[in-house]
Amino acid sequence: MKFQPKTILITGASKGIGRAIVERLGINGPDPENKIYHSFILTARSKDKIQELAQKINQTGGKAIAIPCDVKNEKEIQNVVEEGLKTFGKIDVLINNAGIGKFKRVDEFTYEEFIEIIQVNLIAPFLFTKYVVPSMIKNKSGQIINISSVAGLNGFKTGTAYSASKFGLNGFTESLREDVKDYGIAVTVICPGGVRTGFGGSDENRIKDFLLEPDDVAHTVEYLIHESETANTKLIELKPRKRKEFRI
Ligand SMILES: NC(=O)c1ccc[n+]([C@@H]2O[C@H](COP(=O)([O-])OP(=O)(O)OC[C@H]3O[C@@H](n4cnc5c(N)ncnc54)[C@H](OP(=O)(O)O)[C@@H]3O)[C@@H](O)[C@H]2O)c1
């Protein structure tokens, strides 16, 4: 077998990039010719959507469980990790993908709106990592992939809350790598430019622009999951090939 099957916990699996990652990895698996597939712990708030996706994976030949969770709730996060470990005995890969964005001038943000963006985009990846890492340390292997954004590398007008959360996630990821690298755990942050999803509400101009497809990000994740055990790609900045705006 070329690649090992992995148990993958992914947040934000109900739609957009998260769903595309599950569809690509679930169908391609590490070795579909020999009917060897990855296993998945899928989470998001939309129970029906993740259950339907889990069913699709289970029909393909892989194994998947769907555990609904609001990532603003620490107890619910802890429950996802515990149920995942109870079912599969290990988590090889954690993909922190769930995220939200609201965009307006700084003085127009309420305290609650600003905090919610930081909670979903930064505190939730910390909490999932906190609860998953002890089992990875025990196994002396694992991989954590954080889906950040080019907004984690560049500020922009109306982006105070979103950029703060994604710059924070990039800094968190860099320090996390130092914390866990001695245990054989790989840590990567992916910073995509605009992706064609319903993220942040549908904006006609945005949809017309050159954008990445959700499967482009999934393809990058697939590469990372099959990366050599002796390597660790730290950061990937993934741009739409033709987009005119140079930073996004
Ligand atoms: N689209 C872009 O242009 C773009 C570019 C760069 C980076 N990103 C990043 O990529 C990631 C995925 O974005 P996307 O484009 O796929 O957006 P999306 O289509 O809006 O999907 C967001 C996902 O996050 C989940 N989520 C949001 N709030 C949640 C909460 N409180 N609890 C649990 N799950 C929650 C949603 O699930 P439920 O609603 O079912 O809970 C959904 O599965 C985000 O981190 C985003 O910042 C996106």
The ligand as a Gaussian input file, in Angstrom:
#p B3LYP/6-31G(d) Opt

LIG

0 1
 N      -14.278000      30.987000       1.170000
 C      -13.183000      31.750000       1.191000
 O      -13.014000      32.663000       0.359000
 C      -12.085000      31.470000       2.185000
 C      -10.802000      31.959000       1.924000
 C       -9.761000      31.707000       2.813000
 C      -10.017000      30.992000       3.957000
 N      -11.280000      30.522000       4.222000
 C      -11.482000      29.771000       5.466000
 O      -11.875000      28.457000       5.130000
 C      -12.672000      27.895000       6.180000
 C      -13.944000      27.309000       5.601000
 O      -14.663000      28.341000       4.955000
 P      -15.728000      28.073000       3.786000
 O      -15.406000      28.998000       2.687000
 O      -15.868000      26.627000       3.528000
 O      -17.041000      28.667000       4.523000
 P      -18.537000      28.096000       4.624000
 O      -18.947000      27.480000       3.332000
 O      -19.331000      29.221000       5.180000
 O      -18.406000      26.939000       5.717000
 C      -18.064000      27.238000       7.052000
 C      -18.116000      25.973000       7.894000
 O      -17.845000      26.328000       9.266000
 C      -18.876000      25.796000      10.096000
 N      -19.129000      26.664000      11.243000
 C      -19.310000      28.017000      11.254000
 N      -19.593000      28.436000      12.502000
 C      -19.613000      27.331000      13.298000
 C      -19.865000      27.114000      14.670000
 N      -20.162000      28.126000      15.530000
 N      -19.802000      25.840000      15.142000
 C      -19.518000      24.825000      14.325000
 N      -19.253000      24.951000      12.996000
 C      -19.303000      26.199000      12.495000
 C      -20.106000      25.708000       9.179000
 O      -20.973000      24.678000       9.633000
 P      -22.458000      24.896000      10.240000
 O      -22.990000      26.186000       9.685000
 O      -23.178000      23.675000       9.822000
 O      -22.199000      24.948000      11.722000
 C      -19.476000      25.294000       7.845000
 O      -19.322000      23.908000       7.778000
 C      -12.911000      29.049000       7.169000
 O      -12.019000      28.927000       8.253000
 C      -12.591000      30.302000       6.358000
 O      -12.146000      31.351000       7.184000
 C      -12.314000      30.736000       3.345000

